[in-house]
Amino acid sequence: MSISKLTYQSAEEMIFGSTEHPISCGLGLNIGQGSVYPEINFTLPAVAICSDTLPEILDQYREMVTSILERAVDLQPPGLVLEFEHLPALSSEFELGKAITEVIKELLVKFHDEHKIPVALRVTISDFRDMVRPPRMRTGKLFEDLITAFRENIAVGADLVAIESTGGKEVSDRALMEADIQGLLFALGVLAPRDMHHLWGSIVKATKGTSSIPSGDSACGFANTAMVLADRRLIPNVIAAVVRAMGAARTLIAIEEGATGPSKDCAYEGPILKAITGTPIAMEGKTAACAHFSHVGNVAAAVCDLWSNESVQNVPLLSGPAPAAFAEMLIYDCRLMNEAIHQNQAKLLRDWLIACDSHRSVHALVITPEASFRIARAIVAETDDFNRTRAAALEACNIIHQGLDSGRLTLPDRELPWLDRIEDELTASDSESVLVDQVAHQYSDVLDLKEYDL
């Protein structure tokens, strides 16, 4: 299914906590029906992951989940989501990840039975197909094991399943460091969409006949990688901002293949997806500083339906375990948004969240509801994945140019030539087949075209 029109008529219609296509999941949780819920993401401290250490690992997860739920009992949120985001070994050795999912779900069922707070478990499988080089994206044992990891976690109670898929990342990583605009368009507009269609067709099939919901994907491996590299001044910020827009076109494919949301928290392209599809989105911002820094701390919350902390290790703080501390922060953030909804002031709070950050950084600018709506409109105006990716990138360039022309956005002088170069190269690269002929051979040492049906 190729989506050809936007769900919303304008960016003004988009608001946190409400969607056109809400979902019901888990134990009584309704997402997108007028409330914002915290989504707490937690992970292990440094530890060897293998069958021998599984008892210790299970104890760590029991401790993390118990501390989160105890804090929830004290603070009484209207609902919450816990995300168990697999480390690579927990997916590739899928019996390990499955055992943890089973333990977490047992704790959540007990919590819901005792306290009646709606709750759901999202399990995010790690994309380990790049454990060999060139990556085997659709053939062989790694792909088969990846789908088995989904099936095994679904079988023991995952309410929502997700992945941060990496098709095309073997090219994107190098293209980012070399500021190769054609390489980025090849990775995100040619390789990634092909992988998304194939992978998400299989994920959705794995959920058929179960109570598990295929939630969504994230361009984290492309756009968040770019954002972090830009923050470290290793690549231009304008490249990272344009890559963010490009990533939305490939993430959309998960929904076109049958995913229903909520999107992944680290998919900062979420507002673009919401504008197109009306499905719920998870977002992260200021409370994700435990995992990485960014310039999108407040604006990211403007139209969220779940509000997340990204991922925090199970380490002790003065207050208590870090996962419980971050659960408290998220609960208070959501309490403010939900009170604004209750007081019929949600749009005012949304606009303040946007105003805080929107012109302080290109990263924030391109995920504002207005910019997201424009990028979404550019995407659905095209009918194929390559031109959708290219159109999203060009619209992001237009948005940045207009921000500069208005005087509200400023960029260092060193960034300005890059913006013109990006636009020129995207404008010239108007044929997918020509681009493949021009670029693919440059990455032949890391890429197997057959794995993308090329």
Summary of the structure (lengths in Angstrom):
residues: 454
radius of gyration: 20.8
end to end distance: 21.7
largest distance: 61.5
contacts: 1720
relative contact order: 0.15
helix: 57%
strand: 11%
